[in-house]
Amino acid sequence: MHTATKKVTHIFVSFTGALRALKEGRVDAKDLRYGLFYFRSSKEYAYSQEAQTRVEEKFYWTLVTALDHAKQEERIQWRKILLQQKESNSLAITIGLRGNTYGELNELMVKHGLQPMRYRPGDTYSFDGIEERVHNANSYLTVTY
């Protein structure tokens, strides 16, 4: 169990949603400090120039600093980029993103001392579904997306 485990108050499931929540004042640096992160976007996107231009710099850097700390404490899981080679007359590389799952989010939650969500294999992964399932398992947590 990690030192931040007992203090988890938020689960952030959208990079853009976390930026928006910072800008709107719905979350602050403390919420980020004690949050878990399981984004639909990739790490490559979060650290890109495009992501930096979505909000004012101070909000972007507040989130990125929190993500750096979360990495050190294993409180973040990034969506994976999959590279797949296709053979044809020329070699082409297809880049895709592996979808997020309730199971992977559960693993992150349990790793940090939280109760797992209940779900059935094949349940459609959605923000509303996450929020409902997380609250049923851990009513005090805030899900931000």
Rosetta constraint file for C-alpha pairs under 8 A:
AtomPair CA 1 CA 5 HARMONIC 6.69 0.50
AtomPair CA 1 CA 111 HARMONIC 6.66 0.50
AtomPair CA 1 CA 112 HARMONIC 6.05 0.50
AtomPair CA 1 CA 113 HARMONIC 6.85 0.50
AtomPair CA 2 CA 73 HARMONIC 7.01 0.50
AtomPair CA 2 CA 112 HARMONIC 6.40 0.50
AtomPair CA 4 CA 8 HARMONIC 6.63 0.50
AtomPair CA 4 CA 34 HARMONIC 6.38 0.50
AtomPair CA 4 CA 73 HARMONIC 7.56 0.50
AtomPair CA 4 CA 112 HARMONIC 7.70 0.50
AtomPair CA 5 CA 112 HARMONIC 4.67 0.50
AtomPair CA 5 CA 113 HARMONIC 5.92 0.50
AtomPair CA 6 CA 112 HARMONIC 7.69 0.50
AtomPair CA 6 CA 113 HARMONIC 7.14 0.50
AtomPair CA 7 CA 34 HARMONIC 5.79 0.50
AtomPair CA 8 CA 34 HARMONIC 4.82 0.50
AtomPair CA 8 CA 35 HARMONIC 5.37 0.50
AtomPair CA 8 CA 36 HARMONIC 7.04 0.50
AtomPair CA 8 CA 112 HARMONIC 7.93 0.50
AtomPair CA 8 CA 141 HARMONIC 7.66 0.50
AtomPair CA 9 CA 31 HARMONIC 6.88 0.50
AtomPair CA 9 CA 34 HARMONIC 6.16 0.50
AtomPair CA 9 CA 35 HARMONIC 5.99 0.50
AtomPair CA 9 CA 140 HARMONIC 7.08 0.50
AtomPair CA 9 CA 141 HARMONIC 5.04 0.50
AtomPair CA 9 CA 142 HARMONIC 6.28 0.50
AtomPair CA 10 CA 31 HARMONIC 6.48 0.50
AtomPair CA 10 CA 32 HARMONIC 7.53 0.50
AtomPair CA 10 CA 34 HARMONIC 6.88 0.50
AtomPair CA 10 CA 35 HARMONIC 4.59 0.50
AtomPair CA 10 CA 36 HARMONIC 6.35 0.50
AtomPair CA 10 CA 141 HARMONIC 5.41 0.50
AtomPair CA 10 CA 142 HARMONIC 4.68 0.50
AtomPair CA 10 CA 143 HARMONIC 5.78 0.50
AtomPair CA 10 CA 144 HARMONIC 7.15 0.50
AtomPair CA 11 CA 35 HARMONIC 5.49 0.50
AtomPair CA 11 CA 36 HARMONIC 4.76 0.50
AtomPair CA 11 CA 37 HARMONIC 5.91 0.50
AtomPair CA 11 CA 38 HARMONIC 7.51 0.50
AtomPair CA 11 CA 141 HARMONIC 7.12 0.50
AtomPair CA 11 CA 142 HARMONIC 6.25 0.50
AtomPair CA 11 CA 143 HARMONIC 4.86 0.50
AtomPair CA 11 CA 144 HARMONIC 6.23 0.50
AtomPair CA 12 CA 17 HARMONIC 7.87 0.50
AtomPair CA 12 CA 18 HARMONIC 6.44 0.50
AtomPair CA 12 CA 35 HARMONIC 6.89 0.50
AtomPair CA 12 CA 36 HARMONIC 6.11 0.50
AtomPair CA 12 CA 37 HARMONIC 4.84 0.50
AtomPair CA 12 CA 38 HARMONIC 6.23 0.50
AtomPair CA 12 CA 39 HARMONIC 6.93 0.50
AtomPair CA 12 CA 143 HARMONIC 5.94 0.50
AtomPair CA 12 CA 144 HARMONIC 4.85 0.50
AtomPair CA 12 CA 145 HARMONIC 6.22 0.50
AtomPair CA 13 CA 17 HARMONIC 7.71 0.50
AtomPair CA 13 CA 18 HARMONIC 7.94 0.50
AtomPair CA 13 CA 37 HARMONIC 6.08 0.50
AtomPair CA 13 CA 38 HARMONIC 4.90 0.50
AtomPair CA 13 CA 39 HARMONIC 4.53 0.50
AtomPair CA 13 CA 40 HARMONIC 6.64 0.50
AtomPair CA 13 CA 127 HARMONIC 7.49 0.50
AtomPair CA 13 CA 143 HARMONIC 7.27 0.50
AtomPair CA 13 CA 144 HARMONIC 6.27 0.50
AtomPair CA 13 CA 145 HARMONIC 5.43 0.50
AtomPair CA 14 CA 18 HARMONIC 6.05 0.50
AtomPair CA 14 CA 38 HARMONIC 7.35 0.50
AtomPair CA 14 CA 39 HARMONIC 4.80 0.50
AtomPair CA 14 CA 40 HARMONIC 5.93 0.50
AtomPair CA 14 CA 41 HARMONIC 7.21 0.50
AtomPair CA 14 CA 144 HARMONIC 7.10 0.50
AtomPair CA 14 CA 145 HARMONIC 4.74 0.50
AtomPair CA 15 CA 19 HARMONIC 6.40 0.50
AtomPair CA 15 CA 39 HARMONIC 5.82 0.50
AtomPair CA 15 CA 40 HARMONIC 7.40 0.50
AtomPair CA 15 CA 41 HARMONIC 6.63 0.50
AtomPair CA 15 CA 46 HARMONIC 7.10 0.50
AtomPair CA 15 CA 145 HARMONIC 7.64 0.50
AtomPair CA 16 CA 20 HARMONIC 6.16 0.50
AtomPair CA 16 CA 145 HARMONIC 7.57 0.50
AtomPair CA 17 CA 21 HARMONIC 6.04 0.50
AtomPair CA 17 CA 144 HARMONIC 6.55 0.50
AtomPair CA 17 CA 145 HARMONIC 4.38 0.50
AtomPair CA 18 CA 22 HARMONIC 6.23 0.50
AtomPair CA 18 CA 63 HARMONIC 7.65 0.50
AtomPair CA 18 CA 144 HARMONIC 6.47 0.50
AtomPair CA 18 CA 145 HARMONIC 6.36 0.50
AtomPair CA 19 CA 23 HARMONIC 6.28 0.50
AtomPair CA 19 CA 55 HARMONIC 7.10 0.50
AtomPair CA 19 CA 59 HARMONIC 6.46 0.50
AtomPair CA 19 CA 60 HARMONIC 6.61 0.50
AtomPair CA 19 CA 63 HARMONIC 7.01 0.50
AtomPair CA 20 CA 24 HARMONIC 6.09 0.50
AtomPair CA 20 CA 55 HARMONIC 7.82 0.50
AtomPair CA 21 CA 25 HARMONIC 6.00 0.50
AtomPair CA 21 CA 26 HARMONIC 4.99 0.50
AtomPair CA 21 CA 27 HARMONIC 5.64 0.50
AtomPair CA 21 CA 144 HARMONIC 7.53 0.50
AtomPair CA 22 CA 26 HARMONIC 6.15 0.50
AtomPair CA 22 CA 27 HARMONIC 5.24 0.50
AtomPair CA 22 CA 28 HARMONIC 5.98 0.50
AtomPair CA 22 CA 59 HARMONIC 6.27 0.50
AtomPair CA 23 CA 55 HARMONIC 7.64 0.50
AtomPair CA 23 CA 59 HARMONIC 6.39 0.50
AtomPair CA 27 CA 31 HARMONIC 5.84 0.50
AtomPair CA 27 CA 32 HARMONIC 7.46 0.50
AtomPair CA 28 CA 32 HARMONIC 6.51 0.50
AtomPair CA 29 CA 33 HARMONIC 6.06 0.50
AtomPair CA 29 CA 62 HARMONIC 6.79 0.50
AtomPair CA 29 CA 63 HARMONIC 7.76 0.50
AtomPair CA 29 CA 66 HARMONIC 7.42 0.50
AtomPair CA 30 CA 34 HARMONIC 6.44 0.50
AtomPair CA 31 CA 35 HARMONIC 5.99 0.50
AtomPair CA 32 CA 36 HARMONIC 7.96 0.50
AtomPair CA 32 CA 63 HARMONIC 7.26 0.50
AtomPair CA 32 CA 66 HARMONIC 5.94 0.50
AtomPair CA 33 CA 66 HARMONIC 6.01 0.50
AtomPair CA 33 CA 69 HARMONIC 7.62 0.50
AtomPair CA 33 CA 70 HARMONIC 7.47 0.50
AtomPair CA 35 CA 70 HARMONIC 7.99 0.50
AtomPair CA 35 CA 75 HARMONIC 7.27 0.50
AtomPair CA 36 CA 70 HARMONIC 7.52 0.50
AtomPair CA 36 CA 75 HARMONIC 5.00 0.50
AtomPair CA 36 CA 76 HARMONIC 5.88 0.50
AtomPair CA 36 CA 108 HARMONIC 7.80 0.50
AtomPair CA 36 CA 109 HARMONIC 7.73 0.50
AtomPair CA 37 CA 67 HARMONIC 8.00 0.50
AtomPair CA 37 CA 70 HARMONIC 7.82 0.50
AtomPair CA 37 CA 75 HARMONIC 6.25 0.50
AtomPair CA 37 CA 76 HARMONIC 4.52 0.50
AtomPair CA 37 CA 77 HARMONIC 6.28 0.50
AtomPair CA 37 CA 78 HARMONIC 7.95 0.50
AtomPair CA 38 CA 76 HARMONIC 5.97 0.50
AtomPair CA 38 CA 77 HARMONIC 5.16 0.50
AtomPair CA 38 CA 78 HARMONIC 6.17 0.50
AtomPair CA 38 CA 79 HARMONIC 7.57 0.50
AtomPair CA 38 CA 105 HARMONIC 6.68 0.50
AtomPair CA 39 CA 77 HARMONIC 7.28 0.50
AtomPair CA 39 CA 78 HARMONIC 6.08 0.50
AtomPair CA 39 CA 79 HARMONIC 6.42 0.50
AtomPair CA 40 CA 78 HARMONIC 7.63 0.50
AtomPair CA 40 CA 79 HARMONIC 5.89 0.50
AtomPair CA 40 CA 99 HARMONIC 7.70 0.50
AtomPair CA 40 CA 100 HARMONIC 6.56 0.50
AtomPair CA 41 CA 45 HARMONIC 6.45 0.50
AtomPair CA 41 CA 46 HARMONIC 7.12 0.50
AtomPair CA 41 CA 78 HARMONIC 7.35 0.50
AtomPair CA 41 CA 79 HARMONIC 5.99 0.50
AtomPair CA 42 CA 46 HARMONIC 6.46 0.50
AtomPair CA 42 CA 78 HARMONIC 5.75 0.50
AtomPair CA 42 CA 79 HARMONIC 4.89 0.50
AtomPair CA 42 CA 80 HARMONIC 6.30 0.50
AtomPair CA 42 CA 81 HARMONIC 6.91 0.50
AtomPair CA 42 CA 97 HARMONIC 7.89 0.50
AtomPair CA 43 CA 47 HARMONIC 6.34 0.50
AtomPair CA 43 CA 78 HARMONIC 5.91 0.50
AtomPair CA 43 CA 79 HARMONIC 7.18 0.50
AtomPair CA 44 CA 48 HARMONIC 6.20 0.50
AtomPair CA 45 CA 50 HARMONIC 7.50 0.50
AtomPair CA 45 CA 51 HARMONIC 6.41 0.50
AtomPair CA 46 CA 51 HARMONIC 5.68 0.50
AtomPair CA 46 CA 52 HARMONIC 7.91 0.50
AtomPair CA 47 CA 51 HARMONIC 6.70 0.50
AtomPair CA 47 CA 52 HARMONIC 7.44 0.50
AtomPair CA 47 CA 64 HARMONIC 7.82 0.50
AtomPair CA 48 CA 52 HARMONIC 6.53 0.50
AtomPair CA 49 CA 53 HARMONIC 6.55 0.50
AtomPair CA 50 CA 54 HARMONIC 6.93 0.50
AtomPair CA 52 CA 56 HARMONIC 7.99 0.50
AtomPair CA 52 CA 57 HARMONIC 6.87 0.50
AtomPair CA 52 CA 60 HARMONIC 6.12 0.50
AtomPair CA 53 CA 57 HARMONIC 7.68 0.50
AtomPair CA 55 CA 59 HARMONIC 6.63 0.50
AtomPair CA 55 CA 60 HARMONIC 6.50 0.50
AtomPair CA 56 CA 60 HARMONIC 6.57 0.50
AtomPair CA 57 CA 61 HARMONIC 6.07 0.50
AtomPair CA 58 CA 62 HARMONIC 6.06 0.50
AtomPair CA 59 CA 63 HARMONIC 6.33 0.50
AtomPair CA 60 CA 64 HARMONIC 6.18 0.50
AtomPair CA 61 CA 65 HARMONIC 5.87 0.50
AtomPair CA 62 CA 66 HARMONIC 6.33 0.50
AtomPair CA 63 CA 67 HARMONIC 6.18 0.50
AtomPair CA 64 CA 68 HARMONIC 6.25 0.50
AtomPair CA 65 CA 69 HARMONIC 6.53 0.50
AtomPair CA 66 CA 70 HARMONIC 6.08 0.50
AtomPair CA 67 CA 71 HARMONIC 6.10 0.50
AtomPair CA 67 CA 76 HARMONIC 7.33 0.50
AtomPair CA 68 CA 72 HARMONIC 6.64 0.50
AtomPair CA 69 CA 73 HARMONIC 6.45 0.50
AtomPair CA 70 CA 74 HARMONIC 5.84 0.50
AtomPair CA 70 CA 75 HARMONIC 4.76 0.50
AtomPair CA 70 CA 76 HARMONIC 5.70 0.50
AtomPair CA 71 CA 75 HARMONIC 6.08 0.50
AtomPair CA 71 CA 76 HARMONIC 5.75 0.50
AtomPair CA 75 CA 108 HARMONIC 7.25 0.50
AtomPair CA 75 CA 112 HARMONIC 7.79 0.50
AtomPair CA 76 CA 108 HARMONIC 7.78 0.50
AtomPair CA 77 CA 108 HARMONIC 7.52 0.50
AtomPair CA 79 CA 97 HARMONIC 6.97 0.50
AtomPair CA 79 CA 98 HARMONIC 6.65 0.50
AtomPair CA 79 CA 99 HARMONIC 7.32 0.50
AtomPair CA 79 CA 100 HARMONIC 6.75 0.50
AtomPair CA 80 CA 97 HARMONIC 5.95 0.50
AtomPair CA 80 CA 98 HARMONIC 5.74 0.50
AtomPair CA 81 CA 95 HARMONIC 6.81 0.50
AtomPair CA 81 CA 96 HARMONIC 5.81 0.50
AtomPair CA 81 CA 97 HARMONIC 4.69 0.50
AtomPair CA 81 CA 98 HARMONIC 6.41 0.50
AtomPair CA 82 CA 95 HARMONIC 5.85 0.50
AtomPair CA 82 CA 96 HARMONIC 5.18 0.50
AtomPair CA 82 CA 97 HARMONIC 5.72 0.50
AtomPair CA 82 CA 98 HARMONIC 6.51 0.50
AtomPair CA 83 CA 93 HARMONIC 6.65 0.50
AtomPair CA 83 CA 94 HARMONIC 5.94 0.50
AtomPair CA 83 CA 95 HARMONIC 4.95 0.50
AtomPair CA 83 CA 96 HARMONIC 6.58 0.50
AtomPair CA 84 CA 93 HARMONIC 5.82 0.50
AtomPair CA 84 CA 94 HARMONIC 5.22 0.50
AtomPair CA 84 CA 95 HARMONIC 6.50 0.50
AtomPair CA 84 CA 96 HARMONIC 7.94 0.50
AtomPair CA 85 CA 91 HARMONIC 7.14 0.50
AtomPair CA 85 CA 92 HARMONIC 6.09 0.50
AtomPair CA 85 CA 93 HARMONIC 4.72 0.50
AtomPair CA 85 CA 94 HARMONIC 6.19 0.50
AtomPair CA 86 CA 91 HARMONIC 6.36 0.50
AtomPair CA 86 CA 92 HARMONIC 5.58 0.50
AtomPair CA 86 CA 93 HARMONIC 6.27 0.50
AtomPair CA 86 CA 94 HARMONIC 7.21 0.50
AtomPair CA 87 CA 91 HARMONIC 5.53 0.50
AtomPair CA 87 CA 92 HARMONIC 6.86 0.50
AtomPair CA 88 CA 92 HARMONIC 7.66 0.50
AtomPair CA 100 CA 104 HARMONIC 7.19 0.50
AtomPair CA 100 CA 105 HARMONIC 7.98 0.50
AtomPair CA 100 CA 125 HARMONIC 7.13 0.50
AtomPair CA 101 CA 105 HARMONIC 6.52 0.50
AtomPair CA 101 CA 125 HARMONIC 6.13 0.50
AtomPair CA 102 CA 106 HARMONIC 6.01 0.50
AtomPair CA 102 CA 117 HARMONIC 7.73 0.50
AtomPair CA 102 CA 119 HARMONIC 7.24 0.50
AtomPair CA 102 CA 125 HARMONIC 6.61 0.50
AtomPair CA 102 CA 130 HARMONIC 7.53 0.50
AtomPair CA 103 CA 107 HARMONIC 6.29 0.50
AtomPair CA 104 CA 108 HARMONIC 6.49 0.50
AtomPair CA 105 CA 109 HARMONIC 6.22 0.50
AtomPair CA 106 CA 110 HARMONIC 5.99 0.50
AtomPair CA 106 CA 116 HARMONIC 5.25 0.50
AtomPair CA 106 CA 117 HARMONIC 6.26 0.50
AtomPair CA 107 CA 111 HARMONIC 6.01 0.50
AtomPair CA 107 CA 116 HARMONIC 7.78 0.50
AtomPair CA 108 CA 112 HARMONIC 6.59 0.50
AtomPair CA 109 CA 113 HARMONIC 6.57 0.50
AtomPair CA 109 CA 114 HARMONIC 5.14 0.50
AtomPair CA 109 CA 115 HARMONIC 6.98 0.50
AtomPair CA 109 CA 116 HARMONIC 6.49 0.50
AtomPair CA 110 CA 114 HARMONIC 4.96 0.50
AtomPair CA 110 CA 115 HARMONIC 6.13 0.50
AtomPair CA 110 CA 116 HARMONIC 5.99 0.50
AtomPair CA 114 CA 138 HARMONIC 7.13 0.50
AtomPair CA 115 CA 137 HARMONIC 5.65 0.50
AtomPair CA 115 CA 138 HARMONIC 6.32 0.50
AtomPair CA 116 CA 134 HARMONIC 7.81 0.50
AtomPair CA 116 CA 137 HARMONIC 6.31 0.50
AtomPair CA 117 CA 133 HARMONIC 5.37 0.50
AtomPair CA 117 CA 134 HARMONIC 5.71 0.50
AtomPair CA 117 CA 136 HARMONIC 7.29 0.50
AtomPair CA 117 CA 137 HARMONIC 5.43 0.50
AtomPair CA 118 CA 133 HARMONIC 6.40 0.50
AtomPair CA 118 CA 137 HARMONIC 7.48 0.50
AtomPair CA 119 CA 123 HARMONIC 6.67 0.50
AtomPair CA 119 CA 133 HARMONIC 7.55 0.50
AtomPair CA 124 CA 129 HARMONIC 7.78 0.50
AtomPair CA 125 CA 129 HARMONIC 6.49 0.50
AtomPair CA 125 CA 130 HARMONIC 7.25 0.50
AtomPair CA 126 CA 130 HARMONIC 6.13 0.50
AtomPair CA 127 CA 131 HARMONIC 6.20 0.50
AtomPair CA 127 CA 145 HARMONIC 6.82 0.50
AtomPair CA 128 CA 132 HARMONIC 6.22 0.50
AtomPair CA 129 CA 133 HARMONIC 6.08 0.50
AtomPair CA 130 CA 134 HARMONIC 5.86 0.50
AtomPair CA 130 CA 143 HARMONIC 7.80 0.50
AtomPair CA 131 CA 135 HARMONIC 6.08 0.50
AtomPair CA 131 CA 143 HARMONIC 5.73 0.50
AtomPair CA 132 CA 136 HARMONIC 6.19 0.50
AtomPair CA 133 CA 137 HARMONIC 6.36 0.50
AtomPair CA 134 CA 138 HARMONIC 5.72 0.50
AtomPair CA 134 CA 139 HARMONIC 7.18 0.50
AtomPair CA 134 CA 141 HARMONIC 7.29 0.50
AtomPair CA 134 CA 143 HARMONIC 7.63 0.50
AtomPair CA 135 CA 139 HARMONIC 4.25 0.50
AtomPair CA 135 CA 140 HARMONIC 7.09 0.50
AtomPair CA 135 CA 141 HARMONIC 6.56 0.50
AtomPair CA 135 CA 142 HARMONIC 7.90 0.50
